[in-house]
Amino acid sequence: DVKVTQSSRYLVKRTGEKVFLECVQDMDHENMFWYRQDPGLGLRLIYFSYDVKMKEKGDIPEGYSVSREKKERFSLILESASTNQTSMYLCASSPDSFNQPQHFGDGTRLSIL
Amino acid sequence: SQQGEEDPQALSIQEGENATMNCSYKTSINNLQWYRQNSGRGLVHLILIRSNEREKHSGRLRVTLDTSKKSSSLLITASRAADTASYFCATDAMSSGGGADGLTFGKGTHLIIQP
């Protein structure tokens, strides 16, 4: 089975901090995704990546950046955390962006104080 | 922008009954997928239906797709307490340039199965 592992289940940070969320997948998938999930808003795509060192903006990239230096790892970076970035963050991977199911990690619940 | 919209937002039924959830979307799609999310966990893929398919089955799940109405339904038959979860549809939309823009998720239907 595909395993997508997010480094932390819960994380508390302070306003202005630089925050790193890490995601690792073990199935050699080309594509990886970061979403945030908020009550009443569903899942929204932040960034995705088709290949190492490649990245594409999703629907809400503002305030975020990403890094994909290795195929199995996709990092989400909050450059200067703000309280409106308090959310559940979900990472996913797939062998093909558009015609295959995505496999999700269990999420990181991030609180910015 | 949000593509899929599930209906109803919440559904509570008795164990053993069938549960039907609907999804509407706005633009042309390559495929539509349904996912389940248990409380505090990530999403789990249930079923994918392509734009040229009208119905698909997987165990107790039945999905229909009507591209003329831009809608899909997910039917769970003989529901069990373990089916309690949120269910999301996700569309793989075609961009105006002919390529795809990635999955867009709806807000979900929260299903509660009463024992």
HADDOCK unambig.tbl for C-alpha pairs under 7 A between the chains (distance, minus, plus):
assign (segid A and resid 40 and name CA) (segid B and resid 107 and name CA) 6.42 0.50 0.50
assign (segid A and resid 41 and name CA) (segid B and resid 107 and name CA) 5.78 0.50 0.50
assign (segid A and resid 42 and name CA) (segid B and resid 105 and name CA) 6.78 0.50 0.50
assign (segid A and resid 42 and name CA) (segid B and resid 106 and name CA) 5.97 0.50 0.50
assign (segid A and resid 42 and name CA) (segid B and resid 107 and name CA) 3.98 0.50 0.50
assign (segid A and resid 42 and name CA) (segid B and resid 108 and name CA) 6.70 0.50 0.50
assign (segid A and resid 43 and name CA) (segid B and resid 105 and name CA) 5.79 0.50 0.50
assign (segid A and resid 59 and name CA) (segid B and resid 1 and name CA) 6.83 0.50 0.50
assign (segid A and resid 90 and name CA) (segid B and resid 42 and name CA) 6.87 0.50 0.50
assign (segid A and resid 97 and name CA) (segid B and resid 102 and name CA) 6.34 0.50 0.50
assign (segid A and resid 98 and name CA) (segid B and resid 92 and name CA) 6.08 0.50 0.50
assign (segid A and resid 98 and name CA) (segid B and resid 100 and name CA) 6.66 0.50 0.50
assign (segid A and resid 98 and name CA) (segid B and resid 102 and name CA) 5.88 0.50 0.50
assign (segid A and resid 101 and name CA) (segid B and resid 45 and name CA) 6.27 0.50 0.50
assign (segid A and resid 102 and name CA) (segid B and resid 45 and name CA) 6.95 0.50 0.50
assign (segid A and resid 103 and name CA) (segid B and resid 44 and name CA) 6.85 0.50 0.50
assign (segid A and resid 104 and name CA) (segid B and resid 42 and name CA) 5.49 0.50 0.50
assign (segid A and resid 104 and name CA) (segid B and resid 43 and name CA) 5.67 0.50 0.50
assign (segid A and resid 104 and name CA) (segid B and resid 44 and name CA) 6.81 0.50 0.50
assign (segid A and resid 105 and name CA) (segid B and resid 42 and name CA) 5.39 0.50 0.50
assign (segid A and resid 106 and name CA) (segid B and resid 41 and name CA) 4.66 0.50 0.50
assign (segid A and resid 106 and name CA) (segid B and resid 42 and name CA) 4.08 0.50 0.50
assign (segid A and resid 107 and name CA) (segid B and resid 41 and name CA) 6.54 0.50 0.50
assign (segid A and resid 107 and name CA) (segid B and resid 42 and name CA) 5.82 0.50 0.50
